[in-house]
């Protein structure tokens, strides 16, 4: 039986290293040579006037581990790596810092993922997205004004909390099969967080949710911290993320959108549909533009019938054969129980 925990010192909580301050003030106060790995949109909101700071567009790496390692092992030594952007910029920067033994400062410009609080990254090896160990941020700069420039993207990170619903169900399935033992402490932390977020979304005006920056930062960051405590993403990543990864391989789509769709589909497959979670997904609006994103009935069916289980993470996908007939049944139930319209 695979163990879930090991003797370890609990990782530093992300709130302990967070400073509420202006990103511009921080960047312009740096006195050591530093690299900023940035997203173009985020850099446009910055006013850099510091010759100690060197900038690299995160897109040049294409999330490629080989390209990232090349910079990490280059002759030019940087003592501080800074990310300025969303999940891609954050993952690239914290992996460079991990490989080059540099300090890492994270400046999220959107709360689209929990990458700012985790010690894992999603990068590409041989054209395949993989999860790798990385460095926790030594410092996180929480700039509320900067984050308020990305209101819709701030809601996408909520999907990585709502995914706890389907992930915990899969974890229980794994225990029933004798593959894993559910860590009750971690399980309960995750369940409490899910319940808190469901209540927050239900009780907050739709137009205000994305501007509740400290609250969103706390909830989304906590989902990442729980995975750090456990050592893997198991408490918040299950069959819904397997679906999301397979969908993202086919089309360019925000992670929060693919995960939200995965939660709904996999909860139906699990006979675990939650109107509360579905209502939260509807309210944060992650699926409003699925038609524009190129998501069709046929595409979902193709993903469902061709995606494969994770060898290291037992889930409902291992238990229920996803034939064309079963996929069509799940999609029809999705249409019948939500406001989603598919072509």
Steps between C-alpha positions, in 0.01 A plus 500: 500500500637837400553736793385859471717660764860487612704647779549861400503853626187682391569753223483869580150640465470742209345771720818507710709616205242736349558874497214733411670770297535654156666275244665805343646610832642153559651463152656845503647445847705192401873546546621161375497376140161340445310338215131566456316226317191685385180474301468784247170630636639511853815688402288771340364578846851542642714814494854365518787738563771273636811392307545206738187339362512298178184378329415184306163428340369172644370402155851442363527185711176343383498328842787286366710349777803482269490875427439587864793286615722666242442838664528358851840350417630797300823671599319819598410466867191664642429492871133592470240372256170688482176397334255764383186352351272199523561127515743471208735775614484369857578139405792596276652732761470268796650211303797719394545602864479135608763389248735796554466513880388862485243677713155524347259791528151451360288795388167362379320733261195274500366223723425263213676205670646413840852488351616784727463280810616157380833321471409328173498616138327385182761504224568322170740211444508344151173675406325356807385710793640362826495598867842568655638610835584868524573773753252658735503878484736663746288811466159575350406856411126554535416811298123543515497774236692280257269204559192713446608545137406133433150457647386202290831315532484541878194276498670219309704401805178418684472196271812354665311512830168368367690205350539373857144369461585241234860445615396387850248257353777348286725478805236300686467268198875440514484410869214258436720328241781469755730723296527797738407594853305823534680744727205608714663823617576616145164372375316705765706813428412474134131436570478799736666721238255381234203573727639846586543589134154375406351723771714797396391478137135441590488797739696754294356717226610376158649837404705517820655152518797570272594815695514326840875467449618411855225238533569344161874504567443322831266232365690425180834506679370266769407240238863502391631485856289191569672320211837606640406350837393177337793480261287455186201664337271212602274709732395735218598324179321192374305390194392858427864601452566194283217618274630860511851396400367295206282792385783753534716279280247544218412869529644813659268567791531653849564235765207623709263437210621147428498406870149641550368291212690199634342539844149493357563207266689286750253566782228365268715196418555449875125530575623780723343806335476797735257781425697717743827455311323536165340823621842634605646416159209673331537807722873550444436481126783270397281327240333806346717493191549129434349538153749772410778282636412231247353251745233294326299188577723300265820631656389408851403154378841455336680605818288276723546193281874540440638635830685252716519456879805618691713206606578668831150629580206259503169661408153441360660481155659170605162360604255605229575412136444817298346361184336733247164406646610580856660826391182604319298418812726712722490793256122485477470505878732802504272681256186398692629612842680824407449805285784392271425504129718286274518489122 
